[in-house]
């Protein structure tokens, strides 16, 4: 039923030169054992699991127990025909690509098979290489679908265009985005590293309503000699190693937005080429003779002062004016600390979800510590700090506290007895004290000294101290209010 001269064609599905389908499984349904053995030998080279059956009934039992991404199915089988196997076609929970095989096919049978949803149709005796090409075509589409799903999932996890915060500067930033978005004019975004310039660029793109994609590129991360080809593309043979032509990012972003991050790192030679594109709306791939019309909105960003770079001769003045049609300055986090009330819960929830741990509840002292920090790394530093706190189980209030040397931890506590309200205690709590508090102290004084030691031990974090004391944080707050009141009365 098949040509023995083509058995060696099984090597054509070798993972060295074809797709690697180790994440997929295949089922062969044919009443001829010779075909089963031949196909199993060929497919086992690249599929994670390959099984076979001699009838639809046997195959259905296997399908109930296992998921199959590909089914190679003979139409003319003993008992139920392959074309009558409705369960394989109509099960939405276990969809599979189906390739039909038959030695007695007519046009009506082929049409029926395709109407049922068959991916391909192979006539017996078949050339094995043609069948394997059909397998690669079917599974190649499935690989692309999985990659697309994974990419979308990853985009949803890691990329958001929502700019959080209720500070005046953040609200003004959102207003600029909405105001500039409808225009086709270039946008220049300036701001310190880590402030979220790409987030602003994505916001401009989404608010613009442009149908094309958002395509980012870091101009400083690509070698200068490769940047032209990366942006404009090249034709086959344009330079050594260019065996195939390639579309540049300008063509990929056609109808959408091209985000040029770190534009200040772009070499002067490329700046003139970019200026020409912005003025004429055309590109010329490397090695090509004709120019190609493109419809791309350019958004550029830099953490440098581009006007200063122009004055120093490191950036073209004419390109600066062309990019700086609309300008957005992204303020650093230290100038909009009011946004922390939204940013901290957002990143805490996001990081806890990604790390697969319970979402921690930060105390009031943690927020105070965050608001007192200057954030030289801006929002990126905040995100990384929260992730580190979650991983180490350390509250933000103690994040910047230096580690206490071991010799200090083991030093004896120095308690100065006093009936005054300002009782002096050592800030280090030693659990191995041989001596207690002075005998003449009242219970109230002992309680106060112990509470103050624990609060100092936790660097002022009353929530952590209350957990060690086994009382509610409100109880601790009430104690401090009582002491403040007593101190005021004595004065």
N, C-alpha and C positions, 0 to 999 in steps of 0.2 A: 504493500500500500504506500510505501515511501521509498525514496531513492537512497540506497545505502551509500552512494558516493558523496552524499551531503552530510553524513553524520559528523565529519570533522568540522563542519561549520559551527558546531556548538561553541568553539573557541571564540566566535565572533561576539559572544555576549560576555566575554571576559571583562572583569571590572577594570583591567588595566586600560582598556580602550572604549568601554561603554559605561553606562550608568551603573552605579553600585546600588542594588536594591535589597541590601541586607535588612532594611526595616520593613520589607514587604513579604507577603506570603502568596504562594500560587497553588492552585488545584488543577490537576489534569484529569479530565473525565473522558475515557476512551475504553472501548471493550477489547482493544488489541494490546496485549501486554508489551509487545515490541515497541509500540509508539509510546506507551507509558514510560518504559525504561529509558528510551532515547531522550524524551523531553525532560524527564527527571534529572538525568545526567547533565543535560545542557543548562537547565535552570538552577540547579543546586550550586553552580559556580558563583551566582550573584544574588539569589534570593535567600532570605533568612530561613524560610521553611517552604518545602515543596512536598505535597501529598498527591496521591492519585486514587482514582476509583474507576470501577468498570461499568457502573450504571448510575442513572440519575438518583435512584433510591439510596444507593450507597453514598453517593456524593452529598445528598441532602443531610444524611446523618453526620457526615464530617462537617458540613457547613453549620449545623446547629451547635457543634462543639468548638469550632475554630472560626476565626475571621480570615477571609481570603481577599486580597486586593486584586488578584487576577484569576480568572477561570478560563482554561482552554478546554472547550466543550465540543465533543462530536455530536452532530445532529442525529445521526442514525444509530441509536443505541437499543439494546434489547429492553423490552418493557416500555417505560415512558421515554419518549423521544426527547432529545436535548432541547428542541425548540418548544417543548411543552413544559419545561421546568420553570413554572411561573414564579416560584418562591425566590429563585436566584435573581429575577429581574425586578420583582416588586417589593423587596424588603428594604425600606428606607434606612433601617438601622445598620444593615450590613451590605452597603453597596459595593459592587465589584465590577471591574472591567471584564467583559466577556469576549473572547475570540472564538468564533465558531469554526469547526472543521467538518468537512463532509466530502464524500466521493461521489455523491449522487445529487448534486445541487442543480436547481433550475432557477430562473429569474424570480419566480414567485417566492420560492423558499428564501432566496437572498434578501428580497424586499421585506419579507416577514421578519427575518432575523434582525435586520437593521431597524425596523419599526419597534421591535421589542427593546431596543437599546444596545444591541451588540456593538462593540467597538471596532471589530473587523471581521472579515470572512475569508477563510483560507480553503482552497480546494485540494483534495487528495487526488493523486500523490503530490505532496507538497515539497517544495525546496525548503530545507530547514533554515537556511539563512534568511529567506523571506519571512518565515514565521518569527524568527528572532528579531528581525527589524520591526515587525508589528508589535512585539512585546516591548521593545525599547520605546516605541512611539507612545504606547498606552501608559507605561510606567513613567516615562518622561513627563507627561502631562500631570500625572499624580504627584510627582516630585515637585513640580512647579506650583501646584495647588497647595501642597503642604508648606513650601517655603513662603508663599504669599500669605498664608494664614499665620505662620510663625512671625513673619515680618509685621503684619498688622497687629498681632498680639503684643509684640515687643514695642511697637510704636505706642500702643495704648498704655503700656506699663511705664515707659520711660519718657514719653514726650507728651507734654500738655501745652496748650496755648492759653490756658487760663492764667492771667496775671493777678496774683492774690495781693491783698492789702488795701487798707482804707486810709492810708496817709494821704495828705494833700498832693505830694509829689507823685505817688502811684496813680491816683485818680487823674492827675494831669497827663501822665504817661498813657493811660488807656484812652484819654480823650484825643491825644495826638494820633494814636494808632487808627482810631475810627475816622479821624479827619483826613489822614493822609492815604488811607487804604484805597479809595476809589480811583485815585490818579494813576497814570502810567509812569509818572516821573520817578526818577531814581531817589532812593532814600539812603541817607548816611546815618548810621547808628554809632554813637560814641559812648564809651563808658569803661569803667575799670574792669579788669578781669574778674569773672564770676558773678557779674551783676545780672546776667540773663539776656544778653543782646540777641542771641539766636531765638529765644522765646519771644522777644519783641518782633523779630523778623517774621517768625511763623504767624504771629498775631496779625501783622500787616497783610500777609498773604491770604490768610483765611478770611479776613474782613473784606478783602478786595473782590472776592467772588470770581476770581480767575479760574478757568476750567483746568488749566495745566497743573503740573505737580510743583511742589516746593523742593528745590534741589540745592542742598548746601555743599560748599567746598571750603576747606581751610587753605587759603593761599600760602600760608607759611609752612604747611605740612607736605608740600609737593616740591620736588626738585625743580629749579627754574627751567631746566632744559625740557622738562616734561609738561610744564604748566600749559603751554600753548596747545599741545595735542589734547590735553585733558579738557580744556575749555572749548576749543574749536573743532576737535577731531582731526583725522588724517585719512588720506586715501592709501590704498595698497601700494607699497613700494616707495612711500614718501621719504623714508629714511631706513637705515639698516635695522632689520628686525621687524619692520612693518609689513608682515606677510598678508595681513587682512586690513581692510578699511575699518574705521571706527568712528562712531558718532560722538561728537563732543557734548559737554554738559549744556551748552547753549541750545543745541537741538533737542536734547532730552527735556529741557525745561521749557520748550516752546509752548506758548499759551499760559505759562505759569510764572514762577518767580525763581530767579537764581540768586542765592545768598552767598556773597563773597565775604567770608569771615577773614579776619586779620588782613584786610586789604592793604594795610601799611607795609606788609611784608612782600608785596608783589614787586618783582624786579622792574626797573625803569623801562627795559625793552618791552615788557609785556604791557606796561601801562599805556603806551602809545597805541598798541593793538586794541586794547579794551576801549580806549577813547574813540577809536574809529567805529567800533561796533555800536557804542552808545549813540553816536551821531548819525550813523547810516542805517542802523537796524539790520545789518547784514554781517555774515561771517564768511570766512574763506578757510576751509579745512587745510591743514598742512599738506602741501603737494598738489592741491586742487587748482584748477584754472578759473572756475566759476564761483561767484559768490552766492550764498544762500540767504534768502530772506528769513528772519526770525522775529517772533513776537515774544519778547522776554522782558519782564520787569526786573531790574537789578536793584537789590538791596545789599549794601556793603556795611561792614562793621569793623571797628578797630578799638583797641584799648589805648592807642596812642593819641596824642593831640595832633591831628592831621594838618592843621594850620601851621603848627610848629615844624612839622616834617617838610611842608612846602617851603617855609622860610629857610630851612637848612639845606634845601636842594635835594632832598631824598624822595620827594614825591612831586609829580607833575602838577603844576598849578592849574592848567586847563582841565585835567582830569578831576582834580579836586572840586572845581566849580561845577563840572558836569554831574558829579556824584552828590554834591551838596545842594541839590535843588530843594529837598526836604530833609531836615535834620532832626534827629531825636537824641537827646542826651539822657542816658539811663542813670539815675542817681545811685550812689553807693548805698549799701544797707545801713551804714551808720547815720545817714541822713534821713532815713525813713524807718526808724526802729518801731514805730507804731504798727508796722506790717508784721512784726513778730507774732502778734496774737493770732494771726491766720496762718503764717508760714510754718510755725513750730508744730501745731496740730496736723497740718497737711503732710509735712515731711515725716513726722512720727508715725502717722497712719500708713503712709506709703512705704517707709522702710520696714516697718513691722510686718506688713503684708508680704513684701519681697523676701524678707528673711525667714518668714514662716514662724514668727513668734508672737506672743500676746502683746497687744499694744500697751506700752507703759503709760502710767499717769504721772506727769511731772507736777511737782509741788510749786507753791507760790515762790519759794526761794529760788527755784530753778529759773523761773521766768525773770526774776529780778537779776540773777546772774547773767542771763542772756542779754538783757537790756543794758547792762553795764559794760558789756564787751564792745570793742570798737569794730570788729569784723573786717579786718584787712582783706580777707578772702571773699567777702560779700556772701551772697546766697549760696554759692558753691561750698564755702567753708561751713555755713550753717548746716547744709545737708549732710556733709561728711561728718561733722561733729555729732549730729543726732544719730547717724548710723553707728558711729563708734560707741556712743553711750549705750545704745540698745544692745550691741554685741557684747560689751563688757559689763552690762548691768550697772553702769555708773550714772547717777543723776547729773544733769548739766551743772548744777551748783558746785559740784566738786571736780568738774572736768579740768579746770585750770589750776587746781590746788596741787602744789608740789608734793611728791611722796615724802612722808615723814620718816626720817632715818630710824633704824632699828634701835640704836642706843637711846634715842629720845623716848621711844615707846616703852622701854623697860626702865626708864628713870623713875625714882620714887616721887609720888605726888607731894606737892608742897602746898599745904592748906594753912592759910593764916586765919586763926580764929578771930572773929569780929562779930559784935552784935549790931554793927551798922548794916544798913541795907546793901551797900556795895561790898558784898563778901568777896574776897579774893580767892580764886581757885586756880589750880593749874589747868590749862586748856587741854591737856592730854589725859585721857581716861586710862587708868591702869587696872586691869581686871585682877591682877595678882597682888593687890595690896595686903600687907600683913597687918597694917594698923588701920583702924577705922577713924571716924571723925572724933574730935575731942569730946570727952565725957560731959563737959559743961554746956555743949551745944543743945539747943532745943530741937525737937523733932522738925519744926518748921524750918529752922536754919539748915538742918541736914538735908531736908527735901529740896530746898532751894539750891544748895551747893551741888547736889547730885544732878538736878535738872540742868543747871548752868554748865556743868562739866560735859554732859551729854550733848547739849546744843553746840558748845564750842568744839567738841570732838567731831561733830558732823558739819563743821564750818558754817554754823548758823542755820542749817537746814532743820527747821522745827518738825517737819513731817517725818524725817528720818529719826530724829530723836524721840518723837512720840511713839514710833513703832518699837523702838528698843525699850521704852518705858512701859509699853503695853497700855497706853491710854490714847484717847482721841486727841487730835491736834487742837480741837477747840478747848480741851482741858488745859493744854499747855498755854494757849493764848490767854485764857482766863487767869492763870497763875502770873503771867507777866504783867497783865493789867493790874492785878492786886499789888504786886511789888511796886509798880510805878505810882499807884495811888498812895501807898504807904510812904514812899520816898517824898512825894509832893506834900503830904501832911506834916512830915517831920521838918521840912524846910519852912 
